[in-house]
C-alpha cells in the first residue's frame, strides 16, 4: 500500500487540534479549525456510524465508531492493497483508519461579506463543514431547520441581520411551493460564486461533437469531445433495489439528451425539519438532468465518496468538482441569472 504522509511536525500540529474529533457548532467562529488543512466530516446516515479500523482493511479489527457530522483530523491518506478493492482510499485518523466511503473532505473558510447584493438571485457555495439554517416564520422567531453541507450550492436573494446581530443570507429555495419561504444562514459561511466559475467549457466545439457514456457495470463515466476523452471517472449509479411502491432506483439505460441544468437542486423530501434522519437534500450541486420521466441527473455529492459502487436512487453521483466541470461542459449553456436552464443538449448513452 502507499500513503501520502505528513511530517512528524505537521502530525503533532494536527493532533493538537483534538485527538478524537473537533467539536463544531454551526454558529461557532471555528477557532483553529480555520487553519486546519486536512479535515473530514462523517457523512453517514444519522442512525448509523463509521468504523475506525486497526489497519486500512475492512476485515481488520474495529476499534470504535464515529457518528454523523463529527469532524475528524486526517493525518494522511492511504491507498490500501486490501479490501475494499473497488475503492482503496483510507484515511489515517486518531486511533486508526477509516475508509473514505462515508466521509466528506471539508475545510473551514470564513468569507468576506458584500455590503449589499444586487437585485436578483446569487449563487453561493457553503465553505464550512455545515452551516445551520434557520427558518423565520415571523420577525424575531427563529427555528433551526436544515444543515447545509460543505460544497452544497444555494441561491441567496438578500443580506439581513441575523439573531446574533451579524449579516445572514436569505436562502431562496427553488423547490416548487417554497417561493415565499424564508430561511437563513450566516453569510460568512458561504462564498459568492464568480461568473468565471460557471462559464462554458469548450463553447466553440460543435455540440454534436460532445458525447457522454456511462457504464453501469464499470461504474464509470467517460466524456468525449471530437472523439477524444476529456473526462473519465468513477461514479455511483442507482441501486439495484428499491422499496415497494417507489420508482425503481436502478439507473435506466438507453440513449438520452441533457434537458435541464440546475446549479442548485433541492432533492429528497420537502419537509421543513432539523431531523438529521430525514431524507432531505437541499442544495445538491451542479445538477444536469438527462432522463425526464424519472428525473435522472448527473450531480455532485456531499453525502458520500463511495464512487465505484451503486449508491443512489437513480441519479449519477459524481465528485462535486467533476459534476461542476460536466455542468459547464455540456449543452445547453447555463443561464446563471435563472435557477433552471432548459434546452435539448448533449447526448448521453447509459448501458
HUJO-V963118 format. One record per residue. N is the residue number from 1. PHI is phi in radians with two decimals (NA if undefined). D_LAST is the distance of its C-alpha to the last C-alpha in Angstrom with 2 decimals. Layout:
N	PHI	D_LAST
N	PHI	D_LAST
This chain:
1	NA	32.91
2	-2.24	33.62
3	-2.39	34.68
4	-1.86	35.51
5	-1.66	38.98
6	-1.75	41.52
7	-1.22	45.20
8	-1.04	47.61
9	-1.05	49.15
10	-1.15	45.83
11	-1.05	45.05
12	-1.16	48.40
13	-1.12	47.91
14	-1.14	44.62
15	-1.07	46.20
16	-1.13	49.03
17	-1.24	46.70
18	2.59	46.46
19	-1.34	46.01
20	-1.91	43.72
21	-2.47	41.96
22	-1.72	43.11
23	-1.08	44.22
24	-2.34	42.63
25	-1.85	44.01
26	-1.09	42.28
27	-1.84	45.58
28	-1.38	46.64
29	-1.39	47.52
30	1.45	45.56
31	0.87	48.39
32	-1.22	47.34
33	-1.03	43.68
34	-1.14	43.65
35	-1.76	44.52
36	-1.31	42.06
37	-1.72	39.45
38	-2.55	37.10
39	-2.13	36.36
40	-2.47	33.60
41	-1.79	33.30
42	-1.27	32.39
43	-1.96	29.43
44	-1.32	29.21
45	-1.02	29.69
46	-1.06	33.38
47	-1.68	34.11
48	-2.20	32.54
49	-2.62	33.41
50	-1.95	32.25
51	-1.70	34.09
52	-1.64	36.20
53	-1.71	36.13
54	-1.27	38.89
55	-2.41	36.52
56	-1.33	33.04
57	-2.81	31.62
58	-1.26	30.40
59	-1.71	32.58
60	-1.41	35.70
61	-1.08	38.38
62	-1.54	37.69
63	-1.61	40.63
64	-2.93	40.08
65	-2.08	37.72
66	-2.18	36.87
67	-2.17	36.07
68	-0.80	34.35
69	1.25	35.43
70	-1.16	37.70
71	-1.87	37.85
72	-2.01	38.00
73	-1.45	39.24
74	-1.74	36.86
75	-1.35	39.13
76	-2.91	36.54
77	-1.71	32.99
78	-2.29	32.25
79	-1.68	29.36
80	-1.52	29.80
81	-1.70	29.37
82	-1.75	29.45
83	-1.76	27.01
84	-1.43	24.45
85	-1.23	22.88
86	-1.23	19.54
87	-2.56	21.62
88	-1.50	25.11
89	-1.46	26.80
90	-2.17	29.98
91	-2.06	32.84
92	-1.46	36.51
93	-2.20	38.32
94	-1.05	41.72
95	1.58	42.17
96	2.77	39.11
97	-2.30	35.39
98	-2.16	32.54
99	-1.17	28.86
100	-1.25	27.15
101	-0.87	24.54
102	-2.01	26.74
103	-2.08	28.89
104	-2.04	28.71
105	-1.22	30.57
106	-2.37	33.13
107	-2.39	36.26
108	-2.13	39.30
109	-2.17	40.09
110	-1.65	42.93
111	-1.86	42.79
112	-1.14	45.53
113	-1.99	45.96
114	-1.14	46.70
115	-1.11	49.95
116	-2.75	48.20
117	-1.83	44.96
118	-1.15	44.92
119	-1.08	44.33
120	1.95	40.76
121	-1.99	37.84
122	-2.38	36.90
123	-1.55	33.85
124	-2.26	34.61
125	-2.10	32.91
126	-1.26	34.24
127	-2.12	35.79
128	-2.23	37.14
129	-0.90	35.51
130	-2.79	35.89
131	-1.91	38.09
132	-1.40	39.63
133	-1.62	39.65
134	-2.25	42.51
135	-1.59	42.91
136	-2.02	46.16
137	-1.26	47.07
138	-2.69	50.46
139	-0.91	52.45
140	1.51	53.23
141	-1.96	50.94
142	-1.96	47.95
143	-2.21	45.46
144	-1.17	42.66
145	-2.24	39.14
146	-1.25	35.84
147	-1.58	35.40
148	-1.79	33.57
149	-1.62	31.86
150	-0.87	31.84
151	1.50	29.40
152	-1.30	28.88
153	-2.02	29.69
154	-2.55	32.24
155	-1.63	34.28
156	-2.13	38.05
157	-2.10	40.77
158	-2.88	44.07
159	-1.89	46.04
160	-2.26	48.38
161	-1.53	50.70
162	-1.40	49.22
163	-1.19	51.25
164	-1.63	52.01
165	1.44	53.53
166	-1.79	50.81
167	-1.21	48.35
168	-2.23	45.23
169	-1.57	42.31
170	-1.51	41.68
171	-1.45	37.98
172	-1.86	36.74
173	-1.35	33.82
174	-1.42	31.39
175	-1.09	30.76
176	-1.01	32.18
177	1.69	35.62
178	-1.82	36.25
179	-1.00	37.76
180	-1.84	41.21
181	-1.40	40.27
182	-1.89	42.08
183	-2.36	40.78
184	-2.40	41.65
185	-2.38	41.12
186	-1.04	43.47
187	-1.09	42.97
188	-1.18	43.50
189	-1.69	40.27
190	-2.45	37.97
191	-2.03	37.84
192	-1.25	37.56
193	-1.38	34.61
194	-1.45	35.98
195	-0.97	34.91
196	-1.18	33.85
197	-1.35	31.29
198	-2.09	29.33
199	-1.15	29.98
200	-1.09	27.15
201	-1.77	25.75
202	0.94	25.90
203	-1.20	27.20
204	-1.48	28.68
205	-1.33	25.46
206	-0.93	24.46
207	-0.94	21.70
208	-1.21	19.94
209	-1.65	19.77
210	-1.84	17.63
211	-2.68	13.82
212	-2.11	11.21
213	-2.03	7.91
214	-2.22	6.37
215	-1.71	5.40
216	-1.23	6.15
217	-1.14	8.04
218	-1.51	9.99
219	0.91	10.29
220	-2.48	10.55
221	-2.00	10.71
222	-2.27	12.10
223	-1.91	14.26
224	-2.01	15.91
225	-2.30	19.32
226	0.92	20.92
227	1.49	18.71
228	-1.93	19.51
229	-1.34	17.78
230	-1.99	19.49
231	-2.72	17.58
232	-2.44	15.60
233	-2.69	15.66
234	-1.35	14.75
235	-2.33	13.61
236	-2.21	13.83
237	-1.62	11.34
238	-1.27	12.64
239	-1.17	14.64
240	-1.32	14.07
241	-2.11	17.45
242	-2.71	19.49
243	-1.10	23.22
244	-0.98	24.57
245	1.54	24.85
246	-1.69	22.28
247	-1.03	19.09
248	-0.92	16.23
249	-1.44	15.23
250	-1.14	11.72
251	-1.09	9.38
252	-1.18	8.31
253	-1.77	5.11
254	2.37	6.35
255	-1.82	8.66
256	-2.33	11.18
257	-2.37	14.26
258	-0.98	16.20
259	-2.21	18.99
260	-2.53	21.05
261	-2.23	22.11
262	-2.44	24.42
263	-1.19	25.80
264	-2.44	26.97
265	-2.38	25.55
266	-1.41	27.24
267	-1.95	24.65
268	1.30	25.43
269	-1.33	28.83
270	-1.88	31.57
271	-1.18	34.57
272	-1.57	37.15
273	-2.69	37.57
274	-1.89	38.28
275	-1.31	36.89
276	-1.22	34.52
277	-1.50	32.90
278	-1.25	31.80
279	-1.48	28.13
280	-2.28	28.97
281	-2.26	27.14
282	-1.29	29.15
283	1.28	28.36
284	-1.03	24.66
285	-1.53	24.48
286	0.98	22.70
287	-1.67	20.44
288	-2.18	18.14
289	-1.47	16.85
290	-2.29	14.10
291	-2.25	13.62
292	-1.36	17.23
293	-1.10	17.36
294	-1.94	16.74
295	1.19	17.45
296	-1.61	14.27
297	-2.52	15.05
298	-1.49	15.03
299	-2.85	18.43
300	-1.22	20.87
301	-2.43	21.82
302	-1.88	25.43
303	-1.97	25.23
304	-2.94	23.52
305	-2.43	22.33
306	-1.66	20.45
307	-1.18	17.46
308	1.87	15.35
309	-2.39	15.49
310	-1.00	14.01
311	-2.44	16.95
312	-1.80	16.45
313	-1.63	16.95
314	2.31	13.57
315	-1.26	13.89
316	-1.73	12.71
317	-1.28	15.94
318	-2.33	17.18
319	-1.04	20.54
320	-1.05	22.79
321	-1.15	23.99
322	-1.36	20.53
323	-1.13	19.64
324	-1.10	22.99
325	-1.04	22.24
326	-1.10	18.96
327	-0.98	20.95
328	-1.29	23.62
329	-1.46	21.48
330	-1.31	19.37
331	-1.77	21.20
332	-1.31	23.11
333	-1.15	25.76
334	-1.24	26.67
335	-1.74	30.13
336	-1.40	31.60
337	-1.57	34.48
338	-2.20	32.24
339	-1.22	30.16
340	-2.33	27.39
341	-1.97	26.22
342	-2.06	24.68
343	3.01	23.42
344	-1.39	20.78
345	-2.24	19.12
346	-0.96	16.49
347	-1.33	13.32
348	-2.28	10.00
349	-2.07	6.56
350	-1.97	3.80
351	-2.49	0.00
